[in-house]
Amino acid sequence: MMKKKVGPLRKRHVLLKILNDSFYDLPCPVNLNVWWSFGSMLGLCLVIQFVSGLLLSVHYTAHEDMAFDSVIHIMRNVKKGWMLRSIHANGASMFFMCIYVHIARGIYYGSYLDVPVWNIGVLLYFMVMAEAFLGYALPWGQMSYWGATVVTNMLTVIPLFGEKLCYYMWGGWTVCNATLQRFYTLHFMLPFLMVCVAVLHLFYLHENGSNNPLGIESDTMCIPFHPFYTVKDLFGFVCFSWVFMYLVCVEPELLGNVHNYTPADSMKTPLDVQPEWYFVFAYSILRSIPHKVGGVVAMGGAIAVLLVIPVMHTGEFRSLCFYPFNQMLFWCLIGSFIGLTWAGSRPAREPFISMGLWFSCSYYVCIILNPLSMWMWDYLLKVGTKSNKRCM
């Protein structure tokens, strides 16, 4: 009888030890700054979207004749439904704000050299993009319908079976009720997979240890995660909540598109089909290249380049703190991203199309020059060190 009780107690002890070593007494570098708090904010965003999405699914109807009306019903008739939908819609924007800062921090401080953690994080980014696209189609407004039409049509650039794949995704000859039901099913199921991938991301992160602003080994300069970084993360949550509640309660439509409050009409194309702001940079690259295949390849490459960044690293140091010229390239890259977002949000005419092309070229040039600049800086340092030794 005693042996049967020892097993569960031992398992419980092991589980508590794992949780303690992963979150409570986790050794962390002593010099982590505020940019490391955005990882925790992403976990908070995932919880917010997961819970609000489950509550919204109770009242939503995935049918082309009732989807738009069900969203209006949620906002007008369900108690606090307007707030629930605003939380879910603006939560997606907050999610991408934190993601882009998190990715930028990883690029600046060389976190991508921890390849398993980085690749799983990039996979999570792709999944969040897919989840956001699927969710944007569900209200079945004008922008939802035509956005889904434009994005799914990109599959036709795939040789041989691209057109068949597009028809299979539609469930017909165009975006229709079958498309909406498939999008709703995938949108509902994908978050469960995202939670599993996020846990895997944290597992590899805690196994190898966190990076730090200097990008150096910090095994001898670590402090426990609690209470030092839990306090910082709680402060980050408070700042996050202020911005989030402002968007939800004061300016719920600030980051949305007013045309999506018009029911979907397959016979009336909007003058300018635009995605949500977090996809506008990719849309700007797409529309700046007149060739369909070239535009899709350039747009996909601008996102898929994240997978190649670890291979492109040529420096002896991880962090850009030791590379002044690369710091300028980094901020040029950020400027190009913001410029693409601005140009893509303007009407599809000159000079905005040409500006989008220039910002696209600047985006790729910054990425290509980054490893070359790292190698050149290290080479000059070696030459300078050797000349100083000779003089001595």
C-alpha positions as CSV (number, residue, x, y, z in Angstrom):
1,M,0.0,0.0,0.0
2,M,2.8,2.4,0.8
3,K,4.5,1.8,-2.5
4,K,1.4,2.9,-4.4
5,K,1.4,6.3,-2.5
6,V,5.1,6.9,-3.1
7,G,4.8,7.1,-6.9
8,P,2.3,10.0,-7.1
9,L,4.1,11.9,-4.4
10,R,7.4,11.5,-6.2
11,K,5.9,12.6,-9.5
12,R,4.3,15.6,-7.8
13,H,7.6,16.5,-6.2
14,V,9.4,16.3,-9.6
15,L,6.7,18.4,-11.3
16,L,7.0,21.1,-8.6
17,K,10.7,21.1,-8.9
18,I,10.5,21.6,-12.7
19,L,8.0,24.5,-12.2
20,N,10.3,26.0,-9.6
21,D,13.4,25.7,-11.7
22,S,11.6,27.1,-14.7
23,F,9.8,30.1,-13.3
24,Y,10.7,30.8,-9.6
25,D,14.4,30.1,-9.1
26,L,15.3,30.3,-12.8
27,P,18.8,31.8,-13.1
28,C,18.7,35.0,-15.3
29,P,21.4,37.4,-16.4
30,V,21.7,40.3,-14.1
31,N,21.7,42.9,-16.9
32,L,18.4,42.2,-18.7
33,N,16.6,45.4,-19.7
34,V,13.0,46.4,-20.3
35,W,13.0,44.9,-23.9
36,W,13.1,41.4,-22.3
37,S,9.6,42.0,-20.8
38,F,7.9,41.8,-24.1
39,G,8.2,38.0,-24.1
40,S,6.1,37.9,-21.0
41,M,3.7,40.3,-22.6
42,L,3.3,38.0,-25.5
43,G,2.3,35.2,-23.1
44,L,-0.3,37.6,-21.6
45,C,-1.6,38.4,-25.1
46,L,-2.0,34.7,-25.9
47,V,-4.1,34.2,-22.8
48,I,-6.3,37.3,-23.5
49,Q,-6.9,36.2,-27.1
50,F,-7.5,32.6,-26.1
51,V,-10.1,33.5,-23.4
52,S,-11.9,36.2,-25.4
53,G,-12.0,34.1,-28.5
54,L,-13.7,31.2,-26.7
55,L,-16.3,33.6,-25.2
56,L,-17.0,35.2,-28.7
57,S,-17.3,31.7,-30.3
58,V,-20.4,31.1,-28.1
59,H,-22.3,33.9,-30.0
60,Y,-20.7,33.7,-33.4
61,T,-22.4,32.0,-36.4
62,A,-20.1,30.8,-39.2
63,H,-22.4,31.2,-42.1
64,E,-22.2,33.7,-44.9
65,D,-25.8,34.9,-44.4
66,M,-25.5,35.3,-40.6
67,A,-21.8,35.9,-39.8
68,F,-22.0,39.7,-40.2
69,D,-25.3,40.0,-38.3
70,S,-23.9,37.7,-35.5
71,V,-21.0,40.2,-35.0
72,I,-23.4,43.1,-34.8
73,H,-25.6,41.1,-32.4
74,I,-22.5,40.6,-30.1
75,M,-21.8,44.3,-30.1
76,R,-25.4,45.5,-29.6
77,N,-27.3,42.8,-27.7
78,V,-24.8,40.7,-25.7
79,K,-24.0,42.2,-22.3
80,K,-20.6,43.8,-22.6
81,G,-20.3,42.2,-26.0
82,W,-18.9,45.4,-27.5
83,M,-16.1,45.3,-25.0
84,L,-15.4,41.6,-25.6
85,R,-15.1,42.0,-29.3
86,S,-13.0,45.1,-28.9
87,I,-10.7,43.2,-26.6
88,H,-10.3,40.4,-29.1
89,A,-9.8,42.8,-32.1
90,N,-7.4,45.2,-30.4
91,G,-5.7,42.3,-28.6
92,A,-4.5,41.1,-32.1
93,S,-3.0,44.6,-32.6
94,M,-1.3,44.5,-29.2
95,F,-0.1,40.9,-30.0
96,F,1.7,42.1,-33.1
97,M,3.1,45.2,-31.4
98,C,4.8,43.0,-28.9
99,I,5.9,40.5,-31.5
100,Y,7.6,43.1,-33.6
101,V,9.4,44.6,-30.6
102,H,10.3,41.1,-29.5
103,I,11.8,40.2,-32.9
104,A,13.6,43.5,-33.2
105,R,15.2,42.9,-29.8
106,G,16.3,39.4,-30.9
107,I,17.9,40.9,-34.0
108,Y,19.7,43.7,-32.2
109,Y,21.1,41.6,-29.3
110,G,21.8,38.5,-31.4
111,S,19.3,36.2,-29.7
112,Y,18.9,34.4,-33.0
113,L,22.1,32.6,-32.4
114,D,20.2,30.3,-30.1
115,V,18.9,28.6,-33.2
116,P,16.2,26.2,-31.7
117,V,14.6,29.0,-29.7
118,W,14.7,31.4,-32.6
119,N,13.3,28.9,-35.2
120,I,10.5,27.9,-32.9
121,G,9.8,31.6,-32.3
122,V,9.7,32.3,-36.0
123,L,7.3,29.3,-36.4
124,L,5.1,30.9,-33.7
125,Y,5.2,34.2,-35.7
126,F,4.0,32.4,-38.8
127,M,1.2,30.7,-36.8
128,V,0.1,34.1,-35.3
129,M,0.0,35.6,-38.8
130,A,-2.1,32.7,-40.1
131,E,-4.4,33.0,-37.0
132,A,-4.8,36.8,-37.5
133,F,-5.7,36.4,-41.2
134,L,-8.2,33.7,-40.5
135,G,-9.8,35.8,-37.8
136,Y,-9.9,38.9,-39.9
137,A,-12.1,37.0,-42.4
138,L,-14.7,35.9,-39.9
139,P,-16.7,39.2,-39.5
140,W,-17.5,38.8,-43.2
141,G,-17.4,42.5,-44.0
142,Q,-16.2,44.0,-47.2
143,M,-12.5,44.1,-46.2
144,S,-12.8,40.6,-44.7
145,Y,-14.2,39.1,-47.9
146,W,-11.9,40.8,-50.4
147,G,-8.9,40.5,-48.2
148,A,-9.5,36.7,-48.1
149,T,-10.0,36.7,-51.8
150,V,-6.7,38.5,-52.5
151,V,-4.6,36.4,-50.0
152,T,-6.0,33.1,-51.1
153,N,-5.4,34.0,-54.8
154,M,-1.7,34.1,-54.0
155,L,-1.7,30.3,-53.9
156,T,-2.1,30.3,-57.7
157,V,1.5,31.4,-58.2
158,I,2.6,27.9,-57.0
159,P,3.4,25.9,-60.1
160,L,1.4,22.8,-61.1
161,F,-1.1,22.5,-58.2
162,G,-1.4,26.1,-57.0
163,E,-4.8,26.7,-58.7
164,K,-6.2,23.4,-57.4
165,L,-5.0,24.2,-53.9
166,C,-6.8,27.6,-54.1
167,Y,-10.1,26.0,-55.1
168,Y,-9.7,23.4,-52.4
169,M,-9.2,26.1,-49.8
170,W,-12.3,28.0,-51.1
171,G,-14.5,24.9,-51.2
172,G,-15.9,26.2,-54.5
173,W,-15.0,28.5,-57.4
174,T,-14.7,31.6,-55.3
175,V,-14.7,32.7,-51.6
176,C,-18.0,31.4,-50.3
177,N,-19.8,29.9,-47.3
178,A,-17.5,26.8,-47.3
179,T,-14.5,29.1,-47.1
180,L,-15.9,30.9,-44.1
181,Q,-16.6,27.6,-42.3
182,R,-13.1,26.3,-43.0
183,F,-11.5,29.5,-41.8
184,Y,-13.6,29.4,-38.6
185,T,-12.6,25.8,-37.9
186,L,-8.9,26.5,-38.4
187,H,-9.1,29.8,-36.4
188,F,-10.6,27.9,-33.5
189,M,-8.2,24.9,-33.5
190,L,-4.9,26.7,-34.3
191,P,-4.6,28.4,-30.8
192,F,-4.4,25.0,-29.1
193,L,-1.4,24.2,-31.3
194,M,0.1,27.6,-30.6
195,V,0.0,27.0,-26.9
196,C,2.0,23.8,-27.3
197,V,4.6,25.5,-29.5
198,A,4.8,28.4,-27.0
199,V,5.6,25.9,-24.2
200,L,8.2,24.3,-26.4
201,H,9.7,27.7,-27.1
202,L,10.0,28.3,-23.3
203,F,11.4,24.9,-22.7
204,Y,14.3,25.5,-25.1
205,L,14.8,29.0,-23.8
206,H,15.1,27.8,-20.2
207,E,17.3,24.9,-21.1
208,N,19.9,27.1,-22.8
209,G,19.4,30.2,-20.7
210,S,18.4,33.7,-21.8
211,N,20.6,36.0,-23.8
212,N,21.7,39.4,-22.4
213,P,22.3,42.9,-23.9
214,L,26.1,42.3,-24.1
215,G,25.6,38.8,-25.7
216,I,28.3,37.3,-23.4
217,E,28.3,34.2,-21.1
218,S,26.7,35.2,-17.8
219,D,26.7,32.0,-15.8
220,T,28.5,33.8,-12.9
221,M,26.3,36.9,-13.0
222,C,22.8,35.4,-12.6
223,I,19.9,36.3,-10.2
224,P,16.7,34.3,-9.6
225,F,13.7,35.2,-11.8
226,H,11.6,35.9,-8.8
227,P,11.4,38.5,-7.4
228,F,13.7,40.6,-9.6
229,Y,12.1,40.0,-13.0
230,T,8.6,39.2,-11.9
231,V,8.4,42.7,-10.6
232,K,9.7,44.1,-13.9
233,D,7.2,41.9,-15.8
234,L,4.3,43.1,-13.6
235,F,5.3,46.7,-14.3
236,G,5.3,45.8,-18.0
237,F,1.8,44.3,-17.6
238,V,0.5,47.5,-16.1
239,C,1.9,49.6,-18.9
240,F,0.5,47.1,-21.4
241,S,-2.9,47.3,-19.7
242,W,-3.0,51.1,-19.9
243,V,-2.4,51.1,-23.7
244,F,-4.7,48.2,-24.2
245,M,-7.6,49.6,-22.2
246,Y,-7.2,53.0,-24.1
247,L,-7.7,51.1,-27.4
248,V,-10.6,49.0,-26.1
249,C,-12.6,51.7,-24.2
250,V,-11.6,55.0,-25.8
251,E,-10.5,54.4,-29.4
252,P,-11.8,50.9,-30.3
253,E,-11.7,51.6,-34.1
254,L,-8.4,53.5,-34.1
255,L,-6.5,50.5,-35.7
256,G,-9.4,49.0,-37.6
257,N,-11.0,49.6,-41.0
258,V,-14.4,51.3,-41.2
259,H,-15.2,49.5,-44.5
260,N,-15.4,46.3,-42.6
261,Y,-18.7,47.5,-41.1
262,T,-20.2,47.1,-44.6
263,P,-21.6,43.5,-45.3
264,A,-19.6,41.5,-47.8
265,D,-20.7,42.0,-51.4
266,S,-19.0,39.8,-54.0
267,M,-20.4,42.1,-56.8
268,K,-18.8,45.3,-55.4
269,T,-15.0,45.6,-55.1
270,P,-13.6,48.3,-52.8
271,L,-11.4,50.9,-54.4
272,D,-8.4,49.9,-52.2
273,V,-8.3,46.5,-50.5
274,Q,-6.0,46.8,-47.5
275,P,-5.1,44.4,-44.7
276,E,-4.9,45.2,-41.0
277,W,-2.0,47.5,-40.1
278,Y,0.3,44.7,-39.0
279,F,0.3,43.2,-42.5
280,V,0.5,46.5,-44.4
281,F,4.3,46.3,-44.7
282,A,4.0,43.0,-46.6
283,Y,1.1,44.3,-48.7
284,S,3.2,47.4,-49.6
285,I,6.0,45.1,-51.0
286,L,3.4,43.1,-52.9
287,R,1.8,46.0,-54.7
288,S,5.0,47.8,-55.4
289,I,6.1,45.0,-57.8
290,P,3.9,44.8,-60.9
291,H,4.7,41.2,-61.6
292,K,2.4,38.8,-59.6
293,V,4.9,36.0,-59.0
294,G,7.7,38.5,-58.2
295,G,5.5,40.4,-55.8
296,V,4.5,37.3,-53.9
297,V,8.1,36.0,-53.8
298,A,9.4,39.4,-52.5
299,M,6.7,39.6,-49.9
300,G,7.3,36.1,-48.7
301,G,11.0,36.6,-48.7
302,A,10.7,39.7,-46.5
303,I,9.1,37.5,-43.8
304,A,11.0,34.2,-44.4
305,V,14.3,36.0,-44.1
306,L,14.0,35.6,-40.4
307,L,14.8,31.9,-40.8
308,V,18.1,32.8,-42.6
309,I,19.3,35.5,-40.2
310,P,21.2,33.0,-37.9
311,V,23.1,31.7,-40.9
312,M,24.0,35.2,-42.1
313,H,25.7,36.1,-38.8
314,T,29.4,36.7,-39.4
315,G,30.5,38.6,-36.4
316,E,32.6,37.4,-33.4
317,F,30.1,39.1,-31.0
318,R,26.4,38.5,-30.7
319,S,25.1,41.9,-29.8
320,L,25.1,44.9,-32.1
321,C,26.4,47.0,-29.2
322,F,29.9,46.2,-30.5
323,Y,29.1,47.1,-34.1
324,P,28.4,50.9,-34.6
325,F,27.7,50.7,-38.4
326,N,25.4,47.7,-37.9
327,Q,23.4,49.7,-35.3
328,M,22.7,52.3,-38.1
329,L,21.7,49.5,-40.4
330,F,19.3,48.2,-37.8
331,W,17.6,51.5,-37.4
332,C,17.5,51.9,-41.2
333,L,15.7,48.5,-41.3
334,I,13.2,49.7,-38.6
335,G,12.7,52.9,-40.6
336,S,12.1,50.9,-43.8
337,F,9.5,48.7,-42.0
338,I,7.7,51.9,-40.8
339,G,8.0,53.4,-44.2
340,L,6.5,50.3,-45.9
341,T,3.6,50.4,-43.4
342,W,3.0,54.1,-44.1
343,A,3.2,53.8,-47.9
344,G,1.0,50.7,-47.9
345,S,-1.7,52.5,-45.9
346,R,-1.9,55.2,-48.6
347,P,-4.0,54.9,-51.8
348,A,-2.6,52.6,-54.5
349,R,-1.3,55.3,-56.8
350,E,1.8,57.3,-57.3
351,P,4.0,58.4,-55.6
352,F,3.1,55.8,-52.9
353,I,3.7,52.8,-55.1
354,S,7.2,54.1,-56.0
355,M,7.9,54.9,-52.4
356,G,6.9,51.4,-51.4
357,L,9.4,50.1,-54.0
358,W,12.2,52.3,-52.5
359,F,11.4,51.2,-49.0
360,S,11.3,47.5,-50.1
361,C,14.8,47.9,-51.7
362,S,16.0,49.6,-48.5
363,Y,14.6,46.8,-46.4
364,Y,16.5,44.1,-48.4
365,V,19.7,46.2,-48.7
366,C,19.9,46.6,-44.9
367,I,19.5,42.8,-44.4
368,I,22.2,42.0,-47.0
369,L,24.7,44.6,-45.7
370,N,24.4,43.5,-42.1
371,P,26.7,40.4,-42.3
372,L,29.1,42.2,-44.6
373,S,29.4,45.1,-42.2
374,M,30.0,42.7,-39.3
375,W,32.8,40.9,-41.1
376,M,34.4,44.2,-42.2
377,W,34.3,45.6,-38.7
378,D,35.9,42.5,-37.1
379,Y,38.6,42.5,-39.9
380,L,39.5,46.1,-39.2
381,L,39.7,45.5,-35.5
382,K,42.1,42.6,-36.1
383,V,44.2,44.7,-38.4
384,G,44.3,47.5,-35.9
385,T,45.2,45.2,-33.1
386,K,48.1,43.7,-35.1
387,S,49.5,47.1,-36.0
388,N,49.4,48.2,-32.4
389,K,51.3,45.1,-31.3
390,R,54.0,45.8,-33.9
391,C,54.3,49.4,-32.7
392,M,54.8,48.2,-29.1
